[in-house]
Amino acid sequence: MSASEQTQNSEQQVIVQFQSVDGEHSGPPLSLPTNVTPEVLRVLINKLLLNDEELSYAFYVDGDEVVDSLQKDIIEKKSQSAEDTIVVVYHPQARFRVRPVSHCSSSMPGHSESILCASFSPDSSQLASGSGDTTVRIWDLNTETPQFTCKGHTNWVMCVSWSPDGKTLASGGMDGTVRLWNPTNGKEIGGPLKGHSKYITGISWEPLHLNPDANRLVSSSKDGTVRIWDTKLRRTIASIAGHTNAVACIQWGGDGKIYTGSRDKTIKIWNTDGTLWKTLNGHAHWVNSLTLSTDFVLRTGAHDPVKPVPENKKQAQVAALERYEEAVGGSPVRLVTGSDDFTMYLWDPVKSNKPIARLTGHQKLVNHVAFSPDSRFIASGSFDNSVKLWDGYTGKFITSLRGHVAAVYRLAWSSDSRMLVSSSKDSTVILWDIRTKKLLKVLPGHQSENAGGNGSNTMTQTYQPIGEQSNSTAINMESQAQTGPDENIFKKSSHPFALAFLFLFKITALTLYLLGNFFTDSFILIFVICVLCLSFDFWTVKNISGRLLVGLRWWNQVHDDGTSNWVFESRDSHANVNASDSRTFWTVLYATPVVWALLAIAAFFSLRFQWLLIVVIAIVLSSANLIGYSRCDKDAKRRLGQLTGQSGGFGIPSMMTNFITSHVTNSIFNRS
């Protein structure tokens, strides 16, 4: 823009009317320059509201944020006349800032199976994780070390949830029980809470401002029921059986109501005595996720990022109530739900059974929805690889955040609402800047899918609720048995015999190729046995190992008319595949042709060209399986990059590679 244009814009005036989120006008209309910036607007609104200290605000016109100036962001983009009155809606922002995640500060091993769930304590000093190894682990985030291993569940731990006062940890398992743990010593509090007939899908505590004793929680189950528990008396207060299918998600609201979403396509709202208050209909498929606009303050209770910790229960209840009322403000508490029908619904459940808006745009099922702590935004993650942002009040679409190359599983907001993290099947966590609506940082490091509650190898990545109180800005918790060089992959395998045959003929062929001269001087005999082993290896990998270990198949289909075509069958997205088996299979599949290629170079430079016959056959057969399974696997490109980027990790492949490397030099000069 030229100097003359800037001068002209500074001389042009526009009428601005400030308006709160609740729709109330603040002060009289003001005549301001069209090039007025957010900084100037911030000074003006603080003066109009008579704030004792200057607070931070964001400004919006018809849902679009004023980032640079009214002229650039509103008048030019919307072709709006400067003569019209522009209504500027101001949104209070957090009085603190969370540092952006920049790197993995610690990788904390400990679990021996997939980590299925994780949750930060309300004060961010501890982290709880639940695993397929049937244990709950509690971690100290100040020292980034394990504190306690909590044993009691007899099957996978599906969910963990902290009481809002941070004094009790609850976990729900595949064994259908809810267990309570003391986070100060890791010991179980009493015995298991029994009643559900199938696995636990969710746990939610009664908000602290309603119950300072924090002694009541609600659990949901695949058996279609919901149970309200008194953790002190250790009994069921109410058993609710209104859903006709599994209950997938649950939340205890700040109004005392309990919200549940189910595979029966409905959302139900319950009173704490177990009676049904309201049913919300609209979704055409399973309800996968729900959250309230007050979710953040309900989870963190009295722990405010900028205020001291209350000294007793009474103070804690008062502080929690103040935070809840501030979060609600003059607006109704909103509910958002995500479904397998690719849609979301935004509800004002107190006001109406009908939704405020139907949020469409995702091309596949919506896996997770999350309100920002200030409730201005809704984020949604989908199997269509995208994260989408929506207006938290109207449901209006804002933007799509593209960066993941596979399904997005989980989302979490920073406590200041300025950043969002998303975790994906592509094994990355991405940090997004909400102000610019752009990718801020890609956080690699996980060896497998980043997911929550669906069998990933790694922990779901979430922001600490308080922000900067802990030094741990991001934690990569991987199963110890999947990262250590001495892991027993056969013990972890779901199909140890298939895994054994994955190695058997390869090792036999390689051993005979390298050491055959110690047993016989006949090249023909070595050639025949090697080719037989390579053929057996090709057949077992193609027809046995691949199908059992990764659930993929490829074959040549012959039709009745004599024609044929190759068929590459991908695995069902819901199929359950052992993560250790999968990673071992793909590592060996990619490594085998590379190893034989190195031996080809050795044979060439040693001028032993007859040995190239064995090597060429080995490369052709191993490459055929590699190409075939890569055609089957939808994530082959990502997987190749992941495998080439990781170091070591498998006892047998590493041993095999080291063994071959140590013999390459000798084979160049000593082959006879």
C-alpha positions, 0 to 999 in steps of 0.5 A: 500500500502506498503512502498516499493510500495509507494516509487516505485510509487513516482519514476515512472513518467508520462507525463501530459498535462494540458488542459482548458475546451475549449480544449486549452493546458496550458503550455508544457507537464510535467513529474510528479510522478504518485502519484501526488495529486490534491493539487500539480496539483493545485499549478502547474496550478496556476503557469502555468496560472500566476494567481496573487492569488491562485485559486481552480481547479478540475482536470479530465481525460476522465471525471473522477475526480482526487480525491486522485492521478493520480495513484489511480484514473486514472492509476489503475482504467483505466489500463492506461499506465504510458508511455502515455501522460495523458491529465488533464482537469482543471475546475475552482471552486468557490472561496467561500464555502457554508455551508452544510445544517444540520438542519431546522433553522426555520419552518415558517407558514402562508399559509392556503393551499398548497405551490406551488412555492418558490423563493429566491431573487437574494441577498438571503435576501428574499424569495417569496412563492405562494400558493393554498390560492391565496396569495403570501407571502414575508419572511425576511430570516435574521429574518426568519419571514413573511414580507408581504402577497400579495393579488390579485390573485383569484386562485392558485399562480402557479409561482413566479419570482424575477427581476434580480435586486431584485426590483420587484417580479412577480407571475403567477396564475391559474387565467391567470394573471401575477401580480407585487409586490413591495418587500419593502412594499408588495403592488401590482404594478399597476393592473394585466397583462391580456392576457392569457386565461389559467393558467400561467406555467412560468415567466422569466425576461430579463437578467440584462446585457441586460436591466439594467431597468429590466422592461421586462419579458416573461410569458408562459401559458397552452393556448399554448402562450407566452407573452412578457410584458413591466412592466413599460408601462404595456402592451404586447410587443409581443404575440407568438402563435407558439406552438400547446399545452401547454407551460410547461417551459420558460427561457429568455437567456443571448443572448437575445433569449427566450427558450420554451418547450411545450407539443407539444414535441418541444423546440422553440427559439424566438427573442424578437420581437416574431418571431421564430428563431429555432425549436428543435425536438427530444423528443417523449413526453411532454417537462417538464423542460429546463435550460441553462448552464448560468441559475445561473448568469441570475437569480442572475444578479449582485449579486456576492457572493465574490464582493460588491453590485453595487451602481447603474444601470450602475454598476449593468449592468457592473457587470452582464455582467462580470459575464455572460461572465465569465460563458460563457467563451470560451464555447457555451451556452448549453441547456438541456431539460427533457421529459416525454419520460424518456430522456434528450437532450443536445443542442448547439442551436446556432451551430446546430438543432441537439443535442450534446447528447441524455441522457438516463438512467431514467426508468420513466419521467424526472421531472426536470433538472438543470445545476450546477452554473459552468455548469460542471454538469447536474442533473436530477430528475425523477419519478423513484426515482433517481437523475442522474449526467451528464457531462455538456459539453458532456452529458456523464453519471457520476453516479446515486444518490440513496436515495429517495424512491419515485418520485423526483420532484425538484433539486437545486444546491448550488452556489459553485456547490459543493452540490445538494439538491433534494426534493421528494414525500417521504417527504424528502430533501436530500443533496448530496456531488458532490465530493464524489457522495454520500448522505451527509444529509437527511433532514426530517421535512416536513409532506407531499410531497416536490414538486414544482408546483404540489400541495404539502403541503410544499415548494420546498427546494432550496439553497440560491443563495449567500450561507452564507449571510443569517443565514437561511440554510434551511426553512421548510414552512408548511401551518399553518392550517396543523400544528396547533392543532386547525385547522378546517379540515372540512373547508379544506376538499373537502368532509366534509360529507365523513370526518364526516362519517369517525368519526361518527360511530367510536366516537359513538361506542367508546363513548357507549363502555366507557360510556354505563353503564351510560345509561343502565345496559344491556351488550347485548344492548350495544354489539348490538349497538356497533357492528352495529356502527362498521359494519356501520363504516367498510362499510362507510370507505371501500365504501365511505370515502376511495374512496372520501378522498384518491381515493383508492378502494379494494374489492372482485372480484367474477368471472363467474366461482364462483371463487373470488380474492381480488382487490387492486386499487391504485390511478392514480399518476396524480389524485388530492387528497386534502392533508388535507383529505388524512392525516386525513384519514390515521391518523384515519385509523392507530390510530383506531386499536391502540386505540381499542388495548389499550381498549383490554388491559384495559378489560383484566386487569379488568377481564371483558372478555365479553367486549373483544368481542366488542373490538375484533370485532372492531380490526378485522374490523378496521384492515381489512380496514387498511390492505386493504387500505395499500395494495392499497397505494404504499407509505404505509410504508413511510406513516406509518413512517411519521404518527408515527413520527409526534406529534399531528396535528389534532384536532379531533383525538387528542381529541379522543385519549386524551378522551380515555386515560383519561378513560382507568384507570377508565374502568379497575376498574369501569366496571360493 
